[in-house]
Amino acid sequence: MVSGERQAVSGERRAVSGEGSGGPAPAPRKRADARRNEATLLDAAAAAFVESGVDVPVRAIAARADVGVGTIYRHFPTRADLIVAVYRHQVEACAEAGPVLLADSATPHEALGRWMGMFVDFLVTKHGLAEVLRSDDAAFRTLHAYFIDRLVPVCGQLLEAAAAAGEIRPGQDPLELMRGVGNLCVGAGSEPRYNPRHLVGLLIAGLRD
């Protein structure tokens, strides 16, 4: 981002935060609106990453979200900030879906299968993310641990529920299962005839007791 853009974004930040104005703190409703707006930006960025990879121009993301480029930079000053935010946003969505699916599905095994479908979608749409995560940028160093810390317990909860219902063999390791699913997703974007969802479905079916 050029210096002119940075100055403009800096001005926007001061205007939004009320810095130097002595204005009151933002009301809860405004904070909620800000969170929704940020979520909209992240959803737009995620969709753009799916189509064009993580190197998609910021202006394309802004156009998809129907906001100005300065708005993107105000929320996410660097591309690394944006990528990390999208990644964490989608990890959270996947983590939060586990208990919901467990409550809404007819059986725990069905919930496990549906959640694994979401997990596969999460993995196969990360065009270019693997290369980014191997970079030396400090912003990416904690992402893998965050991914493990948030998603492995959710997978474990689903496995335990299915085992308690007598649907699958007990003692399944959630990290082992997720790594296996991850390996099945490797190369999914480079071979049109390869459908990892089909193989993952067979794997989950094979857990049945």
SETORGU-494312 format. One record per residue: z, x, y of N, C-alpha, C, O in turn. Coordinates in steps of 0.1 Angstrom, whole numbers, plus 5000, padded with zeros to 4 digits. Atoms other than C-alpha are relative to their C-alpha. Layout:
ZXYZXYZXYZXY
...
This chain:
500050084988500050005000500050095012500850185013
500249924988499050145034501249985009501949885008
498850004991501550215062500149875008501249815010
500050124992500449915082500549884992501349804997
499550115008501049685053501650014998502349914998
498549985002504549845047500849955012501849895011
499350044988505449785083500149855002501149795006
500050145000504349425081501049944990501749844994
499150055010506249365049501550025005502349945003
498749974995509349535065500449905010501549855010
499750104990509149295094500249864994501149794998
499850125007508849005070501449994994502149894994
498749995006511949125052501149975010502049895007
499050024990513949135084500049855004501149795007
500150144996512748795094500649904990501349814993
499550095011513548635060501550024999502249924997
498649975002516948805057500949965012502149955010
499250024989518048735092500650125005501650125014
499449874996518849105096499950025015498950015021
500049974985519949185132500049885008500149895021
500050134992519848815142501349935001501549855009
498750075000523348725134500049864994500949784996
500250145006522048415116500949984988501450084983
499150035011523948245089499350044987498150064986
500549975013523548325052499149894995499449774999
500950115005520748135034500849894992501849924985
499450115007521847795021499650014985498650064982
500350005014522047744983498649944997497949994988
501350065003518947524984498950105003497950104996
501049904996516947795002500050114989498950164986
499949905011518148044975499349954988498650024981
500750065012516947804948498550005002497850024993
501450004997513647764965499450144999498350164993
500449865001513348144967499850044985498850114982
500149975014513948174930498849934993498149994985
501250075005511347904922498750075005497850084997
501249934995508848084944499750134993498650164990
500149875008509548414927499549974986498650054981
500550045014509048244893498649975000497850004991
501450034999505748114905499150125001498150134995
500749884999504648454915499950084987498950134983
499949935013505748604882499149934989498450004982
500950075009503848334862498650035004497850054995
501449974996500748404883499750144996498650174991
500249865004501148774877499850024985498950094980
500149995014501648724840498749954995498150014986
501350055004498548514837498950105004497950124996
501049904996496548784856500150124991499050174988
499849895009497949054833499349964987498650054981
500650045012496748854803498450015001497850064992
501450004998493248824817499450145003498450184998
500649884995492749164833500950134998500550245002
499149885003495649394822500950025012500849965023
498949984990498549534843499450075012500150085022
500649944989496149714866499249905009498549955018
500750104992494749384881500450025014501550045017
499749994985494449404919501149905004501149795000
498950084995497449264937499449885007499949775007
500650124993495049044958499649894991499649784994
500350105010493948874926501249924996501149804994
498750075003497548784918500449915011500849805009
499750084988498148664953499149885001499649775004
500950115000495048444951500449904990500349784992
499750095011496148294918501349925004501549815000
498750064996499648224933499949925013500849865017
500250064987498148094965501050055011501549975018
499149944989500148334987499350125005498250165000
500649884994499348625009500550134992501550134985
499749885007499348984996501450055005502150114997
498749964995502349055019501149944993502250004992
499050075007504348795001500350074986501550094983
499949935012503748984968500850135002501850154995
499349874998504849314983501449985006502350065004
498750024995507849155000501049984988502150034988
499250025012509149044966500050134991501150164985
500249885010507849354946499350115008498150115008
500649904992507249654968499050094993498150154999
500949925007505549854941499549934987500049834983
500650065012503349774911501050014988501249914980
499049995011506149904888501049895001501449834991
499050114998508549654904499549874994500249794988
500650125005506149374896499949994985500249894979
500150005015505449474860501349984994501449914984
498650015006509149514853500549865001501049804992
499650144998509849174868499349904991500049814986
500750095009507149004848500550014986500749914979
499649985014508249164816501449944998501649874988
498650065001511949064822499949855001500749784993
500150144999510948714832499549944987500049844983
500550055012509048664800500950024988501049944979
498949985010511748824779501049895001501549844991
499050114998514148574794499649874995500349794989
500650135005511848284787500149994985500449894979
500049995014511648394751501449994994501749924985
498650005004515348444748500649865001501349814993
499450144997516248104764499449904991500049794989
500750105008513747924741500749994986500649884980
499450015013515648014709501049894998500749814989
499050115002518647784713499349865002499749764995
500750134998516347504726499249964988499349854984
500850035012514047524696500949974989500649884981
499150035011516947534673500649865001500849794991
499550134997518247214689498949894998499249784993
501150104999514847034691499249994987498649894984
500850005012513247134657500749924989501949904989
499450085012513646934625500850084992501850034986
499249915008514947234607500150145006499350175015
499949874995516147584615498850094997498450175005
501249925004513247734596498849975009498050065013
501050044990510847534618500250075013499350125019
499649944988512647664648499650155000499150205010
500349855001512348024636498550025000498050115007
501549995000508547974630499549985014498650065018
500550024987508047834664500450115010499650155018
499649894991510048104681499250134997498850205006
500849885004508148374662498649985006498050085010
501350024994504948214675500050045015499150105020
499849964986506248254711500150165001499550225010
499849865000507248614702498650074999498450175005
501349945002503748694690499249985012498550085016
500750024987502248544721500450105011499650155018
499449904990504548764742499450144997499050215006
500449875003503449074723498550025002498150125007
501549975000499649024721499449985014498250025016
500550024986499248934758500450115009500150105021
499649894991500649264771499050115001499250224998
501149914998497349424779500450125009500750095021
499749884992498049784791501550035002501850135007
498549984998501849744790500550124992501350194996
499549895008502249984761499850145007500650235006
500349874993500550264781501050025012501550135014
499149994989502750184811501450044996502050125002
498649975005505950194791500150154995501250204994
499949865004505050544779499950095012499950225011
500149924988504750664815501450065004502450024998
498849934995507350874833500849925011501849975016
499450084989508250604858501449954996501549894986
498750045003511950554859500249854998501149804991
499950145000511450184864499949944986500449834983
500350055013510250144828501050054989500950004978
499349945011512850344810501049914993501449934982
499050095006515350064804499449874994500149794989
500650135004512849794795500149984985500449874980
500050015014512749864758501449954995501649874987
498750045004516549844755500349865005501049794997
499850144995516549524776499449904990500049804987
500750085010514049374752500849984987500949874982
499250015012516149464722501349925002501649844994
498750064998519449354737499949855002500849774998
500250144997518049014747499449924988499949814985
500850085010515748914718500650024986500549924978
499549985013517349064687501149904996501149844986
499050105003520448844689499549854999500049784991
500550135001518348534694499349984986499549884980
500650005014516248614663501149994990500949924980
498950015009519548674645500649874998500949824987
499550145000520848334655499149914992499649834984
500950095008517748164641500050034985500049944977
500049965014517848364609501349954993501349904982
498750045005521548284604500049854998500549804988
500050145001520947914610499149964988499549864981
500950035011518047904585500750034987500549964977
499349965013520148094559501249904997501449864986
498950105002523147854565499549874994500249804987
500650125004520847564559499450014986498849914980
500549985013519747714526498550014999497850004989
501550004999516147754538499450144997498350154993
500549865002515848134536501050084993502250044993
499049915006517448424518500950055010500450105021
499149954990520548534536499950155001499350224993
500049864998521048884550498850065006498650195005
501249944994517748924568500450075013501250025021
499749924988517849194595499049965011497849975010
500950044989516449054628499250115006498050095009
500849894994515449394642498950044991497850074995
501149975010513549474610498949905000497749945000
501050105000511749144611499250015013498050005012
500749994987510849184648499150125000498050115005
500849885000509549534642498849974991497750024994
501150035009507449404613499049915006497849945005
500950084993506049134634499250075011498050055013
500649914990505349384661498850084995497850105001
501149925007503349604637498849914996497749964997
501150085004501349304626499149965013497949925011
500750034987500349244663499250125005498450105015
500749894995499049594668498549984998498049954987
501550015001495249594675499549865001498349834999
500450145000495149214679498949985010498049895008
501050034990493149234711498750074998497750045005
501249935002490549474698499149954989498050004987
500850055011489449284667500049855001501049794997
500050154998488348924674500349924987500849814987
499850075012488548834637501450014995501849944985
498649995005492148944633500949915008501049915020
499150104994494648674639501550034995501849994984
498749965004498248814638500949884998501849884990
499250125002499648464641500049944986501049894980
500150055014498348374607500850084990501550034982
499249915009499948674590501549985003502349994994
498550024996503248624609500449864994501649854989
499750125007503148264596500350014985501249954980
499749975014502848384561501350084997502050054988
498849925001505648634566501249915001502249924994
498850094998508048364579500149904988501249874984
499950085012507048134550500650074988501250014980
499549925012507848414526501550025001502050074991
498549985000511448424538500749894993501949894991
499350115007512148094521500650044987500150124980
499349975012514648104494499449934988500049944977
